[in-house]
Amino acid sequence: MFDMVSIGSARSVVALRSVSVALAVALAASPAFAQKKDAAPAKPAAKTEAAKGDGKAAAAAGDKQSAWVKLCEKAAMVKKEGDKEVKDEKSICLTHHERLDGNTGMVLVSAAIREVEGQDKKSLMIMVPLGMAIPPGVRAAVYTKDQWDKAAKNEKIDEKALKPLELKYSLCHPAGCTAEVEADGAFIDTMKAGGGIMVLALNAAAQPIGFPVPLEGFKAAFEGAPVDNEKYAQARGQLMQQIRQRQAQMVEKMKEEQKAKQEAAKLLDPPPGAANAAAAGADKKK
């Protein structure tokens, strides 16, 4: 039902150039992180093309800004030892990328590699907006840098060379639906060397929707130290404030435009009786 040619859509790849924003909000499926209440679902309207935005986030770690960031937090884990439940605190890390609509703050797509302290198993987690068909799940294919560049230039690539992963939805929440699958070392190595991930989901009308996720900065973030959560939360707050200000400006502009149209309509279309009154006044002058 999925068509990898749709995943290779250059229009979807080019869409990633418009906005690439990483936030301190991680996927809700992780017990260590929770979606913020002001996150909202976005519904891409175009087939195989993610919605565009122009938001920008402040860098929270290092001098070089990256759309990928590692976020770590301690979380209480419960495990059974015989008949007893033993509580233990583990560090959970997400090497995370999130794209937002710069005008609304809505999540367009997010991707993360989740690591749990003491566990070799890692997970690839992808969140897409609400409105997708649940049973088909999600497909994600890593493009090499050469394939990514070719797709961006609308050049043909060998679709058979792609090795897409099948992800099943595990959780839906107000911000979107999260799908996940185990990510082994070979897949993560492919991400480190790759140019981008093309995510494909089907909407309720069974139309494929492409969500591009660039991989620039993933390797450095994954192998590096986690960022300061407090500083990153502050950067996120500044970004959301900018978005709210932009929304307020857009609303004010719409009000002014509507008022101008109403004034123009009054001049072009005088109220009922005005024409008769004007004619009567002219007759009196005669």
C-alpha positions as CSV (number, residue, x, y, z in Angstrom):
1,M,0.0,0.0,0.0
2,F,3.0,2.3,0.6
3,D,4.8,3.6,-2.4
4,M,8.5,4.3,-1.9
5,V,8.4,6.5,-5.0
6,S,6.2,8.8,-3.0
7,I,8.8,8.8,-0.2
8,G,11.3,10.0,-2.8
9,S,9.3,13.1,-3.7
10,A,11.7,16.0,-4.1
11,R,9.0,18.4,-3.1
12,S,8.9,16.8,0.4
13,V,12.7,16.9,0.6
14,V,12.7,20.6,-0.3
15,A,10.1,21.3,2.3
16,L,12.6,20.5,5.0
17,R,14.6,23.6,4.0
18,S,11.8,25.8,5.2
19,V,11.9,25.0,8.9
20,S,14.0,22.7,11.0
21,V,13.4,23.3,14.7
22,A,14.5,21.2,17.7
23,L,12.7,21.7,21.0
24,A,13.0,20.4,24.5
25,V,9.6,18.7,24.1
26,A,10.2,15.0,23.6
27,L,7.8,12.2,22.6
28,A,5.1,11.5,25.0
29,A,5.6,7.7,24.8
30,S,8.7,8.1,26.9
31,P,8.1,8.1,30.7
32,A,10.9,10.6,31.1
33,F,9.4,13.3,28.9
34,A,6.0,14.7,28.4
35,Q,4.4,16.8,25.6
36,K,3.8,20.4,26.6
37,K,0.1,21.4,26.6
38,D,0.6,24.1,24.0
39,A,1.7,21.6,21.4
40,A,-1.0,21.2,18.8
41,P,-1.7,18.8,15.9
42,A,-1.0,19.8,12.3
43,K,-2.7,18.3,9.3
44,P,-0.6,18.5,6.1
45,A,-2.9,19.2,3.2
46,A,-0.7,18.4,0.2
47,K,-0.2,14.8,-0.9
48,T,3.4,13.6,-0.1
49,E,4.3,17.1,1.1
50,A,4.7,18.1,4.7
51,A,3.3,21.5,5.8
52,K,5.8,24.3,5.7
53,G,6.9,26.7,8.4
54,D,9.5,29.3,9.1
55,G,10.2,29.1,12.8
56,K,13.7,29.3,14.2
57,A,15.0,28.0,17.5
58,A,17.9,29.3,19.6
59,A,20.8,26.9,20.0
60,A,20.9,25.3,23.5
61,A,24.2,23.5,23.4
62,G,27.6,24.5,22.0
63,D,28.3,27.2,19.6
64,K,26.9,25.5,16.5
65,Q,23.2,25.3,16.1
66,S,21.8,21.9,15.3
67,A,18.3,20.6,14.7
68,W,19.2,17.4,16.6
69,V,19.7,17.5,20.3
70,K,20.3,15.0,23.1
71,L,18.0,15.3,26.1
72,C,18.5,13.2,29.1
73,E,16.5,12.8,32.3
74,K,16.3,10.5,35.3
75,A,13.1,8.5,35.5
76,A,11.8,6.0,38.1
77,M,11.6,2.5,36.7
78,V,9.8,-0.4,38.3
79,K,10.9,-4.0,37.8
80,K,9.8,-7.2,39.4
81,E,12.2,-9.4,41.4
82,G,10.3,-12.5,42.4
83,D,7.1,-11.3,44.0
84,K,8.4,-7.9,44.8
85,E,8.4,-4.7,42.8
86,V,11.7,-2.9,43.0
87,K,12.0,0.8,42.1
88,D,15.1,1.9,40.3
89,E,16.2,5.2,38.8
90,K,17.5,5.1,35.2
91,S,18.7,7.7,32.8
92,I,16.6,7.9,29.7
93,C,18.0,9.9,26.7
94,L,16.4,11.0,23.5
95,T,18.5,12.2,20.6
96,H,15.7,14.2,19.2
97,H,14.7,16.3,16.2
98,E,11.4,18.2,15.9
99,R,10.0,20.4,13.1
100,L,7.3,23.0,13.9
101,D,5.1,25.2,11.9
102,G,6.7,28.6,12.5
103,N,3.3,30.4,12.4
104,T,1.3,28.2,14.6
105,G,3.8,26.2,16.7
106,M,2.1,23.0,15.6
107,V,4.3,19.8,15.4
108,L,4.8,18.7,11.8
109,V,7.1,15.7,12.5
110,S,9.5,14.6,15.2
111,A,12.0,11.8,15.4
112,A,14.1,10.4,18.1
113,I,16.4,7.6,19.1
114,R,15.6,6.5,22.7
115,E,18.2,5.0,25.0
116,V,17.6,3.6,28.4
117,E,20.5,3.2,30.9
118,G,21.6,-0.4,31.3
119,Q,19.7,-1.6,28.2
120,D,21.3,-2.4,24.8
121,K,18.0,-2.1,23.0
122,K,17.3,1.3,21.4
123,S,14.2,2.5,19.7
124,L,13.4,4.8,16.8
125,M,10.4,6.9,17.6
126,I,8.5,9.1,15.1
127,M,5.6,11.3,15.7
128,V,3.3,12.5,13.0
129,P,0.2,14.8,13.2
130,L,-3.3,13.5,14.0
131,G,-5.4,12.4,11.1
132,M,-3.2,9.6,9.9
133,A,-4.6,6.1,9.2
134,I,-3.6,3.9,12.2
135,P,-3.5,0.3,10.9
136,P,-0.9,0.9,8.1
137,G,1.6,2.4,10.6
138,V,4.5,4.5,9.4
139,R,7.4,3.8,7.0
140,A,10.8,5.4,7.4
141,A,13.7,5.2,5.0
142,V,17.2,6.6,5.4
143,Y,18.6,8.3,2.4
144,T,22.4,8.5,1.8
145,K,23.7,12.0,1.4
146,D,24.0,11.5,-2.3
147,Q,20.4,10.3,-2.5
148,W,19.2,13.2,-0.4
149,D,20.9,15.7,-2.5
150,K,19.6,14.1,-5.7
151,A,16.0,14.0,-4.4
152,A,16.2,17.7,-3.5
153,K,17.3,18.5,-7.1
154,N,14.4,16.3,-8.4
155,E,16.9,13.8,-9.8
156,K,16.0,10.2,-10.0
157,I,17.4,7.8,-7.4
158,D,17.3,4.0,-7.1
159,E,14.3,3.4,-4.9
160,K,15.2,-0.3,-4.7
161,A,18.3,0.6,-2.8
162,L,16.2,2.0,0.1
163,K,15.6,-0.2,3.1
164,P,12.5,1.2,4.8
165,L,11.5,0.3,8.4
166,E,8.0,-0.5,9.4
167,L,6.8,1.4,12.5
168,K,3.6,0.6,14.4
169,Y,1.7,3.3,16.3
170,S,2.1,3.0,20.1
171,L,0.4,6.1,21.4
172,C,-1.8,9.0,20.2
173,H,-2.1,12.3,22.2
174,P,-3.2,15.9,21.5
175,A,0.1,16.7,19.7
176,G,0.0,13.7,17.3
177,C,0.6,9.9,17.1
178,T,3.8,8.2,17.9
179,A,5.1,5.1,16.1
180,E,8.2,3.2,17.1
181,V,10.4,0.2,16.3
182,E,13.6,-1.2,17.6
183,A,16.7,0.5,16.1
184,D,19.8,-1.8,16.0
185,G,23.4,-0.6,15.7
186,A,23.5,-1.0,12.0
187,F,20.5,1.3,11.5
188,I,21.9,3.9,13.8
189,D,25.2,3.8,11.9
190,T,23.2,4.3,8.7
191,M,21.6,7.4,10.3
192,K,25.0,8.8,11.3
193,A,26.2,8.6,7.7
194,G,22.9,9.5,6.1
195,G,21.5,12.7,4.5
196,G,18.0,12.4,5.8
197,I,15.0,10.2,6.7
198,M,11.9,10.3,4.7
199,V,8.9,9.3,6.8
200,L,5.7,8.1,5.0
201,A,2.3,7.9,6.6
202,L,-1.2,7.4,5.1
203,N,-3.9,9.9,5.9
204,A,-7.5,8.9,6.5
205,A,-8.2,9.0,2.8
206,A,-5.3,6.6,2.2
207,Q,-3.2,9.3,0.6
208,P,0.6,9.1,1.3
209,I,2.0,12.0,3.2
210,G,5.8,12.5,3.2
211,F,7.6,14.0,6.2
212,P,11.3,14.8,5.6
213,V,13.7,14.7,8.5
214,P,17.3,15.9,7.8
215,L,20.1,14.0,9.5
216,E,22.7,16.8,9.6
217,G,23.9,17.1,13.2
218,F,22.5,13.7,14.3
219,K,25.9,11.9,14.7
220,A,27.4,14.8,16.8
221,A,24.3,14.9,19.0
222,F,24.0,11.1,19.4
223,E,27.7,10.7,20.3
224,G,28.0,13.9,22.3
225,A,26.9,14.9,25.8
226,P,23.3,15.9,26.6
227,V,22.4,19.5,26.6
228,D,21.5,21.5,29.7
229,N,17.8,20.9,30.1
230,E,17.1,24.2,31.9
231,K,18.9,26.3,29.2
232,Y,17.1,24.3,26.4
233,A,13.7,24.8,28.1
234,Q,14.5,28.5,28.2
235,A,15.3,28.5,24.5
236,R,12.0,26.7,23.8
237,G,10.1,29.2,25.8
238,Q,11.6,32.1,23.8
239,L,10.7,30.3,20.5
240,M,7.1,29.8,21.6
241,Q,6.9,33.4,22.7
242,Q,8.0,34.5,19.2
243,I,5.4,32.3,17.7
244,R,2.7,33.7,19.9
245,Q,3.7,37.2,19.0
246,R,3.6,36.3,15.3
247,Q,0.1,34.9,15.8
248,A,-1.0,38.1,17.5
249,Q,0.4,40.2,14.6
250,M,-1.3,38.0,12.1
251,V,-4.7,38.3,13.9
252,E,-4.2,42.1,14.1
253,K,-3.3,42.3,10.4
254,M,-6.4,40.3,9.5
255,K,-8.6,42.6,11.5
256,E,-7.2,45.6,9.8
257,E,-7.7,44.1,6.4
258,Q,-11.2,43.1,7.2
259,K,-12.0,46.6,8.4
260,A,-10.5,48.2,5.3
261,K,-12.6,45.9,3.1
262,Q,-15.7,46.9,5.0
263,E,-15.0,50.6,4.6
264,A,-14.4,50.1,0.9
265,A,-17.6,48.2,0.6
266,K,-19.5,51.1,2.2
267,L,-18.2,53.5,-0.3
268,L,-19.0,51.3,-3.3
269,D,-22.4,50.2,-2.0
270,P,-24.3,53.0,-0.3
271,P,-27.0,52.0,2.3
272,P,-30.6,51.4,1.1
273,G,-32.6,54.6,0.5
274,A,-29.4,56.7,0.0
275,A,-30.0,56.8,-3.8
276,N,-33.6,57.9,-3.4
277,A,-32.7,60.5,-0.9
278,A,-30.0,61.9,-3.2
279,A,-32.5,61.9,-6.1
280,A,-35.1,63.7,-4.0
281,G,-32.6,66.4,-3.0
282,A,-31.7,66.9,-6.7
283,D,-35.4,67.4,-7.6
284,K,-35.8,70.0,-4.8
285,K,-32.9,72.0,-6.2
286,K,-34.6,72.1,-9.6
